[in-house]
Amino acid sequence: MKNVIEVKDLTKEYKKLKAVDDLSFEVKEGEILGLLGPNGSGKSTTINCILSLLNFQKGSIKIFGKEMKPDSYDLKRQIGVIFQEVAVFEELTVYDNVDYFCGLYINDKKLREKYVNEALELAGLLDYKKFYPKQLSGGLLRRLNIACGIAHKPKLIFLDEPTVAVDPQSRNNILEGIKKLRDNGATIVYTTHYMEEVEILCDRIIILDKGKILASGTASDLKELSEIDEKITVEISEIDESILNEINNLENVDDFTFEMNVLTVKYKKGKNNLGELINFLKKNNVTYNKIFSERPTLNDVFLSLTGKELRD
């Protein structure tokens, strides 16, 4: 597959802060790339540099094989950008909003009408053509924001947190729409803090922090990086502190937490951890409601790589 985006040795500094530090990666044609990282990791700066919205001190950026510059309008016509903040015109209807943004790229009225209706259909907004933004729910507004960004049928799409604070139905509609865009030939760069979305959507993932790549690969590849091999979760009404201390000393246990009546035990290795934990709880007369075992999740890997401290 051809490279749609090529970033090489990218460095962006703000006075003494290196927001992006000698960053290199590619995005392949027809893939959904998940660009992940905690707040302040360099995601937004990287995207803004790729879009030539920011100057940078070092490196090169190519899109569709051509160097990206502020006046690369031939390239920018092939790009769709949907930022996290909803940006639509309150005085225009849903249809007119999408028509306006599509009209920035498509002059032919008949073709534009076709494109606008296809964007509304993909976003599930055909029944809301005559509504104004103030009449829409948060989820519908998000979908309108997406329709405005993709109506001109861009080959490369940047989606920044498109499902923040939306209801499950709208989230499902948005995720299905993103899959359709990829199936129709678009290449997508996707940022989110919802790890389950990444597993559902992304063909490949890059985890950034402090402007550097900590890990990249498929979801399965990244899970192999986890320091834990198994996680067992138990619903317990109550348990003595002394028993918790004993759990921490069991063979292969890496770490444990007990919060809101849920015991979570993480194991470094071992083949019969679940059976051993069940026997231990019975021996110590600890009653439980549910117990289940799972492999480490993408969220576990993300936290182990980037840390658990809160970011501004």
C-alpha positions as a Markdown table, in Angstrom:
| # | Residue | x | y | z |
|---|---|---|---|---|
| 1 | Met | 0.0 | 0.0 | 0.0 |
| 2 | Lys | 1.1 | 3.5 | -0.8 |
| 3 | Asn | 1.9 | 6.0 | 2.0 |
| 4 | Val | -0.7 | 8.8 | 2.2 |
| 5 | Ile | 1.2 | 10.6 | 5.0 |
| 6 | Glu | 5.0 | 10.5 | 5.5 |
| 7 | Val | 6.3 | 12.3 | 8.6 |
| 8 | Lys | 10.1 | 12.2 | 9.0 |
| 9 | Asp | 12.2 | 13.6 | 11.9 |
| 10 | Leu | 9.5 | 16.1 | 12.8 |
| 11 | Thr | 10.4 | 18.5 | 15.7 |
| 12 | Lys | 8.3 | 21.3 | 17.0 |
| 13 | Glu | 9.5 | 23.4 | 19.9 |
| 14 | Tyr | 7.7 | 26.1 | 22.0 |
| 15 | Lys | 10.6 | 28.0 | 23.7 |
| 16 | Lys | 12.0 | 25.4 | 26.0 |
| 17 | Leu | 9.3 | 22.8 | 25.4 |
| 18 | Lys | 9.6 | 20.1 | 22.7 |
| 19 | Ala | 6.0 | 19.4 | 21.9 |
| 20 | Val | 7.1 | 17.0 | 19.1 |
| 21 | Asp | 10.5 | 15.4 | 19.3 |
| 22 | Asp | 12.1 | 13.9 | 16.2 |
| 23 | Leu | 8.9 | 12.1 | 15.2 |
| 24 | Ser | 8.7 | 9.7 | 12.2 |
| 25 | Phe | 5.8 | 7.6 | 11.0 |
| 26 | Glu | 3.7 | 6.8 | 7.9 |
| 27 | Val | 0.0 | 6.4 | 7.3 |
| 28 | Lys | -0.9 | 3.8 | 4.6 |
| 29 | Glu | -3.6 | 4.2 | 2.0 |
| 30 | Gly | -7.0 | 2.9 | 3.1 |
| 31 | Glu | -6.1 | 2.4 | 6.8 |
| 32 | Ile | -7.5 | 3.9 | 10.0 |
| 33 | Leu | -4.6 | 4.9 | 12.1 |
| 34 | Gly | -5.3 | 5.5 | 15.8 |
| 35 | Leu | -3.2 | 8.3 | 17.2 |
| 36 | Leu | -3.3 | 8.0 | 21.0 |
| 37 | Gly | -1.7 | 9.7 | 23.9 |
| 38 | Pro | -2.6 | 11.5 | 27.1 |
| 39 | Asn | -3.2 | 15.3 | 27.2 |
| 40 | Gly | -0.1 | 17.1 | 26.3 |
| 41 | Ser | 1.4 | 14.2 | 24.5 |
| 42 | Gly | 1.8 | 16.0 | 21.1 |
| 43 | Lys | -1.1 | 14.6 | 19.2 |
| 44 | Ser | -2.7 | 17.9 | 18.3 |
| 45 | Thr | 0.6 | 19.6 | 17.6 |
| 46 | Thr | 1.5 | 16.7 | 15.2 |
| 47 | Ile | -1.8 | 17.0 | 13.4 |
| 48 | Asn | -1.5 | 20.7 | 13.1 |
| 49 | Cys | 2.0 | 20.4 | 11.6 |
| 50 | Ile | 0.8 | 17.8 | 9.1 |
| 51 | Leu | -2.0 | 20.2 | 8.1 |
| 52 | Ser | 0.6 | 23.0 | 7.8 |
| 53 | Leu | -1.3 | 25.0 | 10.4 |
| 54 | Leu | 1.9 | 25.3 | 12.4 |
| 55 | Asn | 5.5 | 25.9 | 11.5 |
| 56 | Phe | 8.1 | 23.5 | 12.8 |
| 57 | Gln | 11.8 | 23.7 | 13.3 |
| 58 | Lys | 12.9 | 20.4 | 11.7 |
| 59 | Gly | 11.7 | 17.5 | 9.6 |
| 60 | Ser | 9.6 | 17.0 | 6.5 |
| 61 | Ile | 5.9 | 16.1 | 5.8 |
| 62 | Lys | 4.6 | 14.6 | 2.6 |
| 63 | Ile | 0.9 | 14.0 | 1.8 |
| 64 | Phe | 0.1 | 11.9 | -1.3 |
| 65 | Gly | 3.8 | 12.0 | -2.1 |
| 66 | Lys | 4.1 | 15.8 | -2.2 |
| 67 | Glu | 5.6 | 18.1 | 0.3 |
| 68 | Met | 2.9 | 19.8 | 2.4 |
| 69 | Lys | 3.1 | 23.6 | 2.6 |
| 70 | Pro | 0.7 | 26.3 | 3.8 |
| 71 | Asp | -0.2 | 27.1 | 0.2 |
| 72 | Ser | -0.6 | 23.4 | -0.9 |
| 73 | Tyr | -4.2 | 24.0 | -1.9 |
| 74 | Asp | -4.2 | 21.0 | -4.3 |
| 75 | Leu | -3.5 | 18.7 | -1.3 |
| 76 | Lys | -5.8 | 20.5 | 1.1 |
| 77 | Arg | -8.8 | 20.0 | -1.2 |
| 78 | Gln | -8.3 | 16.2 | -0.7 |
| 79 | Ile | -8.3 | 16.5 | 3.1 |
| 80 | Gly | -11.2 | 16.6 | 5.5 |
| 81 | Val | -10.7 | 17.8 | 9.1 |
| 82 | Ile | -13.3 | 17.3 | 11.9 |
| 83 | Phe | -12.0 | 18.9 | 15.1 |
| 84 | Gln | -13.4 | 18.1 | 18.6 |
| 85 | Glu | -15.1 | 21.5 | 18.9 |
| 86 | Val | -18.3 | 21.6 | 16.8 |
| 87 | Ala | -18.0 | 24.4 | 14.2 |
| 88 | Val | -21.2 | 25.0 | 12.3 |
| 89 | Phe | -23.3 | 28.1 | 11.5 |
| 90 | Glu | -26.2 | 28.6 | 13.9 |
| 91 | Glu | -28.2 | 30.6 | 11.3 |
| 92 | Leu | -28.1 | 27.9 | 8.7 |
| 93 | Thr | -30.1 | 24.7 | 8.5 |
| 94 | Val | -28.5 | 21.3 | 8.6 |
| 95 | Tyr | -28.6 | 21.0 | 4.8 |
| 96 | Asp | -27.3 | 24.5 | 4.3 |
| 97 | Asn | -24.4 | 24.0 | 6.7 |
| 98 | Val | -23.3 | 20.9 | 4.8 |
| 99 | Asp | -23.9 | 22.6 | 1.5 |
| 100 | Tyr | -21.8 | 25.6 | 2.5 |
| 101 | Phe | -18.8 | 23.6 | 3.6 |
| 102 | Cys | -19.0 | 21.3 | 0.5 |
| 103 | Gly | -19.3 | 24.4 | -1.7 |
| 104 | Leu | -15.8 | 25.5 | -0.6 |
| 105 | Tyr | -14.5 | 22.6 | -2.8 |
| 106 | Ile | -17.3 | 21.6 | -5.2 |
| 107 | Asn | -18.7 | 24.3 | -7.5 |
| 108 | Asp | -21.0 | 22.2 | -9.7 |
| 109 | Lys | -24.4 | 22.5 | -8.1 |
| 110 | Lys | -25.8 | 19.2 | -9.1 |
| 111 | Leu | -22.7 | 17.3 | -8.0 |
| 112 | Arg | -22.7 | 19.3 | -4.7 |
| 113 | Glu | -26.4 | 18.4 | -4.1 |
| 114 | Lys | -25.5 | 14.7 | -4.6 |
| 115 | Tyr | -22.5 | 14.9 | -2.3 |
| 116 | Val | -24.5 | 16.8 | 0.4 |
| 117 | Asn | -27.3 | 14.2 | 0.5 |
| 118 | Glu | -24.8 | 11.4 | 0.6 |
| 119 | Ala | -23.0 | 13.0 | 3.5 |
| 120 | Leu | -26.3 | 13.5 | 5.3 |
| 121 | Glu | -27.3 | 9.9 | 4.7 |
| 122 | Leu | -23.9 | 8.6 | 6.0 |
| 123 | Ala | -24.3 | 10.7 | 9.2 |
| 124 | Gly | -28.0 | 9.7 | 9.6 |
| 125 | Leu | -29.3 | 13.2 | 9.2 |
| 126 | Leu | -31.6 | 13.0 | 6.2 |
| 127 | Asp | -34.6 | 13.5 | 8.5 |
| 128 | Tyr | -33.1 | 16.7 | 10.0 |
| 129 | Lys | -32.3 | 18.6 | 6.8 |
| 130 | Lys | -34.5 | 21.6 | 7.7 |
| 131 | Phe | -33.5 | 21.7 | 11.4 |
| 132 | Tyr | -31.3 | 24.4 | 12.8 |
| 133 | Pro | -28.2 | 23.5 | 15.0 |
| 134 | Lys | -29.9 | 24.8 | 18.2 |
| 135 | Gln | -32.7 | 22.2 | 17.6 |
| 136 | Leu | -30.3 | 19.3 | 17.6 |
| 137 | Ser | -29.1 | 17.1 | 20.4 |
| 138 | Gly | -25.4 | 16.9 | 21.2 |
| 139 | Gly | -25.1 | 13.6 | 19.3 |
| 140 | Leu | -26.8 | 15.1 | 16.2 |
| 141 | Leu | -24.6 | 18.1 | 16.4 |
| 142 | Arg | -21.5 | 15.9 | 16.3 |
| 143 | Arg | -22.9 | 14.0 | 13.3 |
| 144 | Leu | -23.5 | 17.4 | 11.6 |
| 145 | Asn | -20.0 | 18.4 | 12.3 |
| 146 | Ile | -18.7 | 15.2 | 10.6 |
| 147 | Ala | -21.0 | 15.6 | 7.6 |
| 148 | Cys | -19.7 | 19.1 | 7.0 |
| 149 | Gly | -16.1 | 17.8 | 7.1 |
| 150 | Ile | -16.6 | 14.9 | 4.7 |
| 151 | Ala | -19.2 | 16.1 | 2.2 |
| 152 | His | -16.6 | 17.0 | -0.4 |
| 153 | Lys | -15.4 | 13.3 | -0.3 |
| 154 | Pro | -11.8 | 13.8 | 0.9 |
| 155 | Lys | -9.3 | 11.1 | 0.4 |
| 156 | Leu | -7.7 | 11.8 | 3.8 |
| 157 | Ile | -9.7 | 12.5 | 6.9 |
| 158 | Phe | -8.6 | 13.7 | 10.4 |
| 159 | Leu | -11.1 | 12.9 | 13.2 |
| 160 | Asp | -10.4 | 14.4 | 16.6 |
| 161 | Glu | -12.5 | 12.9 | 19.4 |
| 162 | Pro | -15.7 | 12.7 | 17.3 |
| 163 | Thr | -17.7 | 10.8 | 20.0 |
| 164 | Val | -17.1 | 12.9 | 23.1 |
| 165 | Ala | -20.2 | 13.3 | 25.2 |
| 166 | Val | -22.6 | 11.6 | 22.8 |
| 167 | Asp | -25.3 | 9.1 | 23.5 |
| 168 | Pro | -24.7 | 5.4 | 22.6 |
| 169 | Gln | -26.9 | 5.5 | 19.6 |
| 170 | Ser | -25.1 | 8.5 | 18.1 |
| 171 | Arg | -21.7 | 6.9 | 19.0 |
| 172 | Asn | -22.7 | 3.7 | 17.2 |
| 173 | Asn | -23.9 | 5.8 | 14.1 |
| 174 | Ile | -20.6 | 7.7 | 14.1 |
| 175 | Leu | -18.4 | 4.6 | 14.3 |
| 176 | Glu | -20.4 | 2.8 | 11.6 |
| 177 | Gly | -20.1 | 5.9 | 9.4 |
| 178 | Ile | -16.3 | 6.0 | 9.9 |
| 179 | Lys | -16.1 | 2.4 | 8.8 |
| 180 | Lys | -18.1 | 3.2 | 5.7 |
| 181 | Leu | -15.7 | 6.1 | 4.9 |
| 182 | Arg | -12.8 | 3.7 | 5.1 |
| 183 | Asp | -14.6 | 1.1 | 3.0 |
| 184 | Asn | -15.2 | 3.8 | 0.4 |
| 185 | Gly | -11.5 | 4.4 | 0.1 |
| 186 | Ala | -10.7 | 7.1 | 2.6 |
| 187 | Thr | -7.6 | 7.1 | 4.8 |
| 188 | Ile | -8.3 | 8.2 | 8.3 |
| 189 | Val | -6.3 | 9.5 | 11.3 |
| 190 | Tyr | -8.4 | 9.0 | 14.4 |
| 191 | Thr | -7.8 | 10.4 | 17.9 |
| 192 | Thr | -9.8 | 9.3 | 21.0 |
| 193 | His | -9.5 | 8.5 | 24.6 |
| 194 | Tyr | -12.0 | 5.6 | 24.3 |
| 195 | Met | -9.9 | 2.5 | 23.9 |
| 196 | Glu | -12.8 | 0.3 | 23.0 |
| 197 | Glu | -13.3 | 2.5 | 19.9 |
| 198 | Val | -9.7 | 2.0 | 18.9 |
| 199 | Glu | -10.0 | -1.8 | 19.1 |
| 200 | Ile | -13.2 | -1.6 | 17.0 |
| 201 | Leu | -12.0 | 0.8 | 14.3 |
| 202 | Cys | -8.2 | 1.1 | 14.0 |
| 203 | Asp | -6.0 | -1.0 | 11.7 |
| 204 | Arg | -2.9 | 0.3 | 13.4 |
| 205 | Ile | -2.2 | 2.3 | 16.5 |
| 206 | Ile | 0.5 | 4.8 | 17.5 |
| 207 | Ile | 0.9 | 5.8 | 21.2 |
| 208 | Leu | 2.6 | 9.1 | 21.7 |
| 209 | Asp | 3.8 | 10.8 | 24.9 |
| 210 | Lys | 6.1 | 13.8 | 25.3 |
| 211 | Gly | 6.3 | 14.1 | 21.5 |
| 212 | Lys | 7.8 | 10.6 | 21.0 |
| 213 | Ile | 6.3 | 7.3 | 19.9 |
| 214 | Leu | 6.2 | 4.9 | 22.8 |
| 215 | Ala | 4.7 | 2.0 | 20.8 |
| 216 | Ser | 3.0 | 1.2 | 17.5 |
| 217 | Gly | 1.3 | -1.7 | 15.9 |
| 218 | Thr | -2.0 | -3.5 | 15.8 |
| 219 | Ala | -4.1 | -3.8 | 19.0 |
| 220 | Ser | -2.9 | -7.3 | 19.4 |
| 221 | Asp | 0.7 | -6.3 | 18.9 |
| 222 | Leu | 0.4 | -3.6 | 21.7 |
| 223 | Lys | -1.2 | -6.0 | 24.1 |
| 224 | Glu | 1.8 | -8.2 | 23.8 |
| 225 | Leu | 3.8 | -5.3 | 25.4 |
| 226 | Ser | 1.8 | -5.5 | 28.6 |
| 227 | Glu | 3.8 | -6.3 | 31.7 |
| 228 | Ile | 0.8 | -8.5 | 32.9 |
| 229 | Asp | -0.4 | -11.7 | 31.5 |
| 230 | Glu | -3.8 | -12.1 | 33.1 |
| 231 | Lys | -6.3 | -9.9 | 35.0 |
| 232 | Ile | -8.8 | -11.5 | 37.4 |
| 233 | Thr | -11.8 | -9.4 | 38.6 |
| 234 | Val | -13.9 | -10.4 | 41.6 |
| 235 | Glu | -17.0 | -8.8 | 43.1 |
| 236 | Ile | -16.7 | -9.0 | 46.9 |
| 237 | Ser | -18.9 | -7.5 | 49.5 |
| 238 | Glu | -16.2 | -7.3 | 52.2 |
| 239 | Ile | -12.7 | -8.6 | 52.8 |
| 240 | Asp | -10.2 | -8.2 | 55.6 |
| 241 | Glu | -7.1 | -6.1 | 55.0 |
| 242 | Ser | -4.9 | -9.0 | 56.2 |
| 243 | Ile | -6.3 | -11.2 | 53.4 |
| 244 | Leu | -5.6 | -8.5 | 50.8 |
| 245 | Asn | -2.0 | -8.4 | 52.0 |
| 246 | Glu | -1.8 | -12.2 | 51.6 |
| 247 | Ile | -3.1 | -11.9 | 48.0 |
| 248 | Asn | -0.4 | -9.5 | 47.2 |
| 249 | Asn | 2.2 | -12.2 | 48.3 |
| 250 | Leu | 0.7 | -15.0 | 46.2 |
| 251 | Glu | 2.9 | -16.4 | 43.5 |
| 252 | Asn | 2.9 | -14.5 | 40.1 |
| 253 | Val | 0.8 | -11.6 | 41.5 |
| 254 | Asp | 2.0 | -8.3 | 40.1 |
| 255 | Asp | -0.4 | -5.9 | 41.6 |
| 256 | Phe | -4.0 | -5.7 | 43.0 |
| 257 | Thr | -6.6 | -3.1 | 43.8 |
| 258 | Phe | -9.8 | -3.3 | 45.9 |
| 259 | Glu | -12.2 | -0.4 | 45.1 |
| 260 | Met | -16.0 | -0.2 | 45.4 |
| 261 | Asn | -16.3 | -3.9 | 46.3 |
| 262 | Val | -14.3 | -5.0 | 43.2 |
| 263 | Leu | -11.0 | -6.9 | 43.7 |
| 264 | Thr | -8.7 | -6.8 | 40.6 |
| 265 | Val | -5.6 | -9.0 | 40.7 |
| 266 | Lys | -3.0 | -8.7 | 38.0 |
| 267 | Tyr | -0.7 | -11.6 | 37.2 |
| 268 | Lys | 2.7 | -11.5 | 35.5 |
| 269 | Lys | 2.4 | -15.1 | 34.4 |
| 270 | Gly | 0.9 | -18.5 | 35.3 |
| 271 | Lys | -1.6 | -21.0 | 33.8 |
| 272 | Asn | -3.9 | -21.7 | 36.7 |
| 273 | Asn | -4.2 | -18.3 | 38.4 |
| 274 | Leu | -8.0 | -18.3 | 38.4 |
| 275 | Gly | -8.2 | -21.7 | 40.2 |
| 276 | Glu | -5.6 | -20.8 | 42.7 |
| 277 | Leu | -7.4 | -17.5 | 43.6 |
| 278 | Ile | -10.8 | -19.3 | 43.9 |
| 279 | Asn | -9.2 | -21.8 | 46.3 |
| 280 | Phe | -7.5 | -19.1 | 48.3 |
| 281 | Leu | -10.8 | -17.2 | 48.7 |
| 282 | Lys | -12.6 | -20.4 | 49.8 |
| 283 | Lys | -9.9 | -21.2 | 52.3 |
| 284 | Asn | -10.2 | -17.8 | 53.8 |
| 285 | Asn | -14.1 | -17.9 | 53.8 |
| 286 | Val | -14.4 | -14.9 | 51.4 |
| 287 | Thr | -17.7 | -15.0 | 49.6 |
| 288 | Tyr | -18.0 | -13.4 | 46.1 |
| 289 | Asn | -20.7 | -12.8 | 43.5 |
| 290 | Lys | -18.8 | -12.9 | 40.2 |
| 291 | Ile | -15.3 | -13.8 | 39.2 |
| 292 | Phe | -13.8 | -13.7 | 35.7 |
| 293 | Ser | -10.4 | -13.7 | 34.0 |
| 294 | Glu | -9.3 | -11.7 | 31.0 |
| 295 | Arg | -6.2 | -10.8 | 29.0 |
| 296 | Pro | -4.7 | -7.3 | 29.5 |
| 297 | Thr | -6.7 | -4.7 | 27.6 |
| 298 | Leu | -5.5 | -1.9 | 25.4 |
| 299 | Asn | -6.3 | 0.5 | 28.3 |
| 300 | Asp | -3.9 | -1.5 | 30.6 |
| 301 | Val | -1.2 | -1.2 | 28.0 |
| 302 | Phe | -1.8 | 2.6 | 27.5 |
| 303 | Leu | -1.6 | 3.2 | 31.3 |
| 304 | Ser | 1.5 | 1.1 | 31.7 |
| 305 | Leu | 3.2 | 3.1 | 28.9 |
| 306 | Thr | 2.1 | 6.6 | 29.7 |
| 307 | Gly | 1.6 | 6.4 | 33.5 |
| 308 | Lys | -1.5 | 6.8 | 35.7 |
| 309 | Glu | -1.1 | 10.3 | 36.8 |
| 310 | Leu | -3.7 | 12.9 | 35.8 |
| 311 | Arg | -2.7 | 15.3 | 33.0 |
| 312 | Asp | -4.0 | 18.9 | 32.5 |
